Amino acid sequence: MFTVASLTQSQAPFETEVPGYLEGIRPFTDAGMDVVGVRDNPRFSINMPECVQKNGADAPECNAPLNESLAESSPLDSYRGKVEGLHLMDLSDLICAAGTCPAVVGNVYVYKDNNHLTKTYVQSMIPMFEQRLLAATGWV
C-alpha cells in the first residue's frame, strides 16, 4: 500500500508529520501488508504554471529554494525502524535537484498547480522511482 507520509504547507513549518500516521498504518502492517510511506511534494503559495506563463521559466519566483518548500530533514526520518513492514521513500531530490524546486525541467512542466506533479513529469521519474522502491523495500 502506498501512502503520503508527510504533509507539506505553503507556509512555515513547510513540512510536518501526518498526525497519527504510525497508528493509522498499524492495522495494515499487523496484517502482514507492506506500506510504502512517500514524502510529500513541495507545496507553494503560487500556481507554478501560471508563474511560468507570467514570468518565464527562469524567473526566480518560479524556481523556489528547497528549504522554503520542505523541512531540512524529512519528518519521515523519525519513523525509521518503528513499524515492521513500513518502507520510506523520499523523491524530493528528483523534484528539487540541487536545492531548487523548478516549475519546468527541460521543456516539461513539473507542477500542474501549487503542489501536484504533472503526469508527464511523473512519467519521466518512473525509472528512478522503480529503483528507489526496490531499494527501500528490498523487493527483487
C-alpha positions in Angstrom: 0.0 0.0 0.0 1.3 3.4 -0.9 0.6 6.4 1.4 1.8 10.0 1.6 3.6 10.0 4.9 4.3 13.7 5.5 2.3 16.9 5.0 3.5 20.0 3.2 2.2 23.5 3.6 2.9 26.7 1.6 3.9 28.5 4.8 6.3 27.6 7.6 6.6 25.0 9.1 6.7 23.8 5.5 6.5 20.1 6.3 5.2 18.1 9.2 4.4 14.5 10.2 1.0 13.2 9.4 -0.9 13.2 12.7 -1.5 9.6 13.8 0.3 8.1 10.8 2.1 5.2 12.6 -1.1 4.2 14.4 -3.1 4.5 11.1 -0.9 2.1 9.2 -0.5 -0.5 12.0 -3.7 -2.5 11.1 -2.2 -3.0 7.6 1.3 -3.9 8.7 0.0 -6.1 11.5 -2.0 -8.0 8.8 1.3 -8.6 7.0 1.0 -5.9 4.4 3.9 -3.7 3.3 3.3 0.0 3.5 5.4 2.4 1.5 5.3 5.9 3.0 6.3 8.6 0.5 7.5 12.0 1.4 5.0 14.7 0.3 5.8 17.0 -2.7 6.8 20.6 -2.0 3.9 23.0 -1.9 4.0 26.6 -2.9 1.9 29.7 -2.3 1.7 30.3 -6.1 0.4 28.3 -9.1 3.6 27.2 -10.8 2.4 27.0 -14.4 0.8 30.5 -14.1 4.1 31.8 -12.7 5.9 30.5 -15.7 3.3 31.9 -18.1 3.5 35.3 -16.4 7.3 35.5 -15.6 9.1 32.8 -17.7 10.6 29.5 -16.7 13.8 31.0 -15.4 12.2 33.6 -13.1 13.4 33.3 -9.5 9.8 33.2 -8.2 9.1 30.1 -10.4 12.2 28.3 -9.0 11.7 28.2 -5.3 14.6 27.2 -2.9 14.0 23.7 -1.5 14.4 24.9 2.1 11.3 27.2 1.5 9.3 24.1 0.4 10.4 21.2 2.6 11.8 20.7 6.1 15.6 20.5 6.1 15.4 16.9 7.4 12.5 14.7 6.5 9.9 14.1 9.2 9.9 10.6 8.0 13.4 10.0 9.5 11.7 9.6 12.9 9.6 6.7 11.6 12.6 4.5 10.6 12.6 1.2 12.4 9.4 1.9 14.4 7.0 -0.3 12.4 7.9 -3.6 10.7 6.7 -3.5 7.1 6.9 0.3 6.7 9.2 1.3 3.9 10.0 5.0 3.4 10.7 6.8 0.1 11.9 10.4 -0.4 11.8 11.5 -4.0 12.3 15.2 -3.3 15.7 15.3 -5.0 14.0 14.2 -8.2 11.7 17.1 -8.0 14.0 19.7 -6.5 17.5 19.0 -7.7 20.5 21.0 -6.4 18.4 22.7 -3.8 15.9 24.3 -6.2 12.3 23.4 -7.0 11.8 24.4 -10.6 8.4 24.8 -12.3 9.9 23.5 -15.5 12.6 20.9 -16.2 13.8 20.9 -19.8 10.6 21.6 -21.6 8.3 19.7 -19.1 6.2 21.4 -16.5 6.9 19.8 -13.1 3.7 21.1 -11.5 0.1 21.4 -12.7 -0.8 23.8 -9.8 0.8 24.7 -6.5 1.8 21.1 -5.5 0.6 18.4 -7.8 3.0 16.9 -10.3 2.2 16.7 -13.9 1.6 13.3 -15.5 4.5 13.9 -18.0 7.0 14.8 -15.2 5.9 11.8 -13.2 6.3 9.5 -16.2 9.9 10.8 -16.6 10.6 9.8 -13.0 9.4 6.1 -13.3 12.9 4.5 -13.8 14.2 6.3 -10.7 11.0 5.6 -8.8 11.3 1.9 -9.5 15.0 1.9 -8.3 14.1 3.7 -5.1 11.1 1.4 -4.5 13.3 -1.7 -4.8 16.0 -0.2 -2.6 13.5 0.9 0.1 11.6 -2.4 0.2 14.3 -4.9 -0.6 11.9 -6.5 -3.2 13.6 -8.1 -6.1 
